[in-house]
Amino acid sequence: MDITAITTFCTYLTTRNYSPHTVENYGRDLRLFFTMCNKVPATVAWRAIAVFMATQHQAQWAAPTSNRRLHALKPFFDYLGTERPTLAPNPVKPSHFLRRGRPLPKPRSHAQGQALFPPIRPPMDQALS
């Protein structure tokens, strides 16, 4: 694990006016990732990110938590790419992010449906009721 890279990245975020809460969380998420994958940043590939996301899923972390951790990794590797031009491209891919489900709308009762259609004049739309 490369503590100095994480520290300099957090310092960079502070100079970019990120909130202290965000800087603290990003640092914690980066340390967690590098502790789990046990690699230096230069050797991290997209497969290591995929394995990390699989462990997040197995641990039943919520999608926003897992995505926040990815949102810490992506700018970290972008930052390293600008600091070290010989570094491989960013291993975080859009496919790593978890899609958050949205609940379906609640069904309307028959009475609510009947109240909705009387103001509608065209006969075709009245046939729907």
C-alpha positions in Angstrom: 0.0 0.0 0.0 1.3 3.4 -1.0 0.4 5.7 1.9 2.4 8.7 0.5 0.4 8.6 -2.7 -2.9 8.6 -0.8 -1.6 11.4 1.5 -0.5 13.6 -1.4 -3.8 13.0 -3.2 -5.8 14.0 -0.1 -3.6 17.2 0.1 -4.4 17.8 -3.5 -8.1 17.5 -2.8 -7.8 19.9 0.1 -6.1 22.5 -2.2 -8.9 21.9 -4.8 -11.4 23.0 -2.0 -13.0 19.6 -1.4 -14.8 19.4 1.9 -12.9 18.0 4.8 -15.5 15.2 5.2 -15.0 14.2 1.5 -11.2 14.2 1.9 -11.4 12.0 5.0 -13.8 9.5 3.4 -11.8 9.3 0.2 -8.6 8.7 2.2 -10.4 5.9 4.2 -11.8 4.4 1.0 -8.4 4.4 -0.7 -6.7 2.8 2.2 -9.4 0.1 2.4 -9.0 -0.7 -1.3 -5.2 -0.9 -1.2 -5.3 -3.0 1.9 -7.8 -5.4 0.3 -6.0 -5.7 -3.1 -2.5 -5.6 -1.6 -0.9 -3.9 -4.7 0.8 -0.7 -5.5 -1.1 1.8 -7.6 1.1 1.2 -10.7 0.1 -2.5 -10.8 -3.6 -2.1 -10.3 -5.7 -3.3 -13.3 -9.4 -3.2 -13.9 -9.7 -6.8 -12.7 -8.6 -5.7 -9.2 -11.3 -3.1 -9.2 -13.8 -5.8 -10.3 -12.7 -8.1 -7.5 -13.0 -5.2 -5.0 -16.6 -4.5 -6.2 -17.4 -8.2 -5.9 -16.3 -8.2 -2.3 -18.4 -5.1 -1.7 -21.4 -6.9 -3.1 -20.7 -10.0 -1.0 -20.4 -7.9 2.1 -23.9 -6.5 1.2 -22.8 -2.9 1.1 -25.4 -0.6 -0.4 -24.9 0.7 -3.9 -24.3 4.3 -2.8 -21.5 3.2 -0.5 -19.8 1.0 -3.2 -20.1 3.8 -5.7 -18.7 6.3 -3.3 -15.6 4.1 -3.0 -15.3 4.0 -6.7 -15.7 7.7 -6.9 -12.6 7.9 -4.6 -10.6 5.5 -6.8 -11.4 7.2 -10.2 -10.0 10.6 -9.4 -7.1 9.1 -7.5 -5.9 7.2 -10.6 -6.6 10.3 -12.7 -4.4 12.3 -10.4 -1.7 9.7 -10.5 -1.9 9.7 -14.3 -1.1 13.4 -14.4 1.6 13.1 -11.8 3.2 10.0 -13.4 2.6 10.0 -17.2 4.0 6.5 -17.6 1.2 5.0 -15.5 -1.3 2.8 -17.2 -4.8 4.3 -18.0 -7.3 4.6 -15.2 -8.5 1.1 -14.3 -11.9 2.2 -13.0 -14.4 1.6 -15.8 -18.0 2.9 -16.0 -19.2 -0.7 -15.8 -17.8 -1.0 -12.3 -20.4 1.4 -10.9 -23.5 -0.2 -9.6 -26.8 0.9 -11.0 -29.2 2.0 -8.3 -32.7 0.7 -8.7 -35.8 2.9 -8.5 -39.0 1.6 -7.1 -42.0 1.4 -9.5 -44.8 3.8 -8.9 -47.7 2.7 -6.6 -50.8 1.5 -8.5 -53.8 3.7 -8.5 -57.1 2.4 -7.2 -60.0 1.9 -9.6 -61.8 4.9 -8.1 -58.7 7.1 -8.6 -58.6 6.0 -12.3 -62.3 6.8 -12.7 -61.8 10.3 -11.3 -58.9 10.9 -13.7 -60.8 10.3 -16.9 -64.1 12.4 -16.8 -62.4 15.7 -17.9 -61.0 13.9 -21.0 -63.1 14.6 -24.1 -61.7 12.5 -27.0 -63.6 9.2 -27.3 -60.4 7.2 -27.8 -59.0 8.3 -24.4 -62.4 7.6 -22.7 -62.2 4.0 -24.0 -59.1 3.5 -21.8 -61.1 4.0 -18.7 
